[in-house]
Amino acid sequence: MDNHSNGRIKGEDSGVVLGVDGGTTSTVCVCLPHGYTEPVKCLSRAVAGCSNHNSVGENLAMETLDNVMGEALSMAGKDRSEVQAVCLAVSGVNHPTDQKRLLDWLRGKFPSHVKLYVENDAVAALASGTRGKLHGCVLIAGTGSIAYGINNKGREARAAGAGPILGDWGSGHGIASQALTAVIKAHDGRGPLTSLTDNILKELQLSSPDELIGWTYADASWARIAALVPVVVSSAIEGDEVANKILHESVHELAESVTAVVRRLQLCGEDGKGRFPLVMVGGVLESNKKWDIGREVIKCVSKVYPGVDPIHPEVEPAVGAALLAWHRCNYMRCNT
């Protein structure tokens, strides 16, 4: 890495950095020593619930963020005066107004010397694979989905990530929602019979597809729906055609999100053959030897852009957020 001496960023080593990965399912905050070393060692790690304001509302989202940062500092035996930088990377931060609102709130939570950064959670996910440097593309497919990229000129682009109604195609919520719809269609006689019916009812301990209506609308949590993805995957592995079709369509949607970002940013050059990193993050993309969604996505992308270089990060996105804060602070010191 740049500006290192024996694996350490030049500059003051006192204090700590907070990195926050705020998602629709959970929010993670890590506290790391400001003096950077490899491998990264966390002083503490705290976990809380959803911090996406589109899902739980702004007040609850901010309360969650405040609590998880406070818990991480307490676990590390630190206080806010010792914090050098904070990077909040939160899903639902999709517009400069979202960013400004969180930054204004964050400024009231820390002393004036603290460097503050607010990004979409996709930025931290990318940084987790590129060790804090922003270049390339990241695909997140967990409860929600988004493809985000940045080129060497600093131009950014994204695809999907607009929530379950407007476009989290290929996400855990999207896969599970299609599976639930398939069960209802089969029950109505509007769709083919599928083993998803028995498998989902067994998973939810329900006796009839009619009960799915009450179960589905009893709780609006996106993560609750997305938790059914393993049932869809196991049904596909067993040979169910409906489940396999759902997964194949999801692979196609995720791959299209990536190629859209790569094309807009020309990440692999004008000829489309250059190499670029593709960071793969999220439970939907985790390896399954018999039905590996992530592997299938890479196959689809490589047909269009053979220079794709898949990266499965060794650190989690919350650490990526902290690394991003480190790099930005270090850049500022080197240019003052």
Steps between C-alpha positions, in 0.01 A plus 500: 500500500606859442656714772585205723807433704529141616128456440403818685352824371727794569348743746369498850430157642284610791126464505259277315296485181139384478367323194128433472323274252130574528274259318139400478559184702760618751745777585863429590748744656870422539749698704859484378820668616579807291857379445442266207663157492457186295324275569213713623417439864173625645496639853126428512201408287138586581185385320154655495185484286394676181623857437345556157271799547282384211420184693471611865470878483761770557473525879541129565779475241699779669436354844637167380810665354563700817460196724721270295783756488471559874505127569810446284685779682394368840614148413840640394533708816502823298293818494400738224785741571743227385333454162700634204263410218159343438365354179131415491416283202126452512245351264233750406752782453412547135503878453717794611217613727514165684874543535477859628230412752710222652815712497323783683370253757843338535672835564291537811620166633878548486759767585593749228839338423341175381500443123154384393394314186159371393455263208264237367580154639614392154803731529619322815441164337721601207767628741495169687624326186742768384641573848365851522578618147200578284529357151300230324155359560324337792193279489303468822228237514364448846156602619521767228725533198706771334790531258726800553819606328757776479767546234850647519361844415270493802179457301237293677208290377250262654226264394211349696497569874169686489320276748267203454236691301723700266790268443682263733493240226697188579507580871405266781169683534441477125576127486283416800212722383494320166499165682206604719314624191568167327348312793185714490471464121535121526235494772263708285561283193663794320848353502684167494521278805823547693678342793539855631150461642581217738851625574396856589198389703722261693759773561233740629305231685182580310240249383361666186601754232201707613688568824785656305292813447473571871865406561630724220313813603535455876846655492630743237866411563683439172754280676225269628398422142860469379573238766315249277776502235666179631166319449492618138860387443443157658183455292697584184772252596231236540402567138193720534452680169324802647775560757770456236328751272484754784873462570599516133298820455662645811847421364408678177374807687810523720732459201311770308543740793877444492534533123296821503742658748810373319371630167413847631839543667706322231669309782665262255601752236344607175559157346325325790790262559691663786505354851298641786428384856150379583449474874233245595316561828183364659338179614339430161847483342653268759637181356276195468668216315179375338331834417752780522322824409819706521689269267215508247495880511873509421445265207233733358709815549811340347310428178471876452812618683764225511732721709285467813713419805272372780603581857348345810612739777704375793354774722139603552350824363515674840878459487488626141330815631779550754768442233330756279508756783870425555588554136307825479658634821844400378439666162399820676819495712715442193340795321517760777 
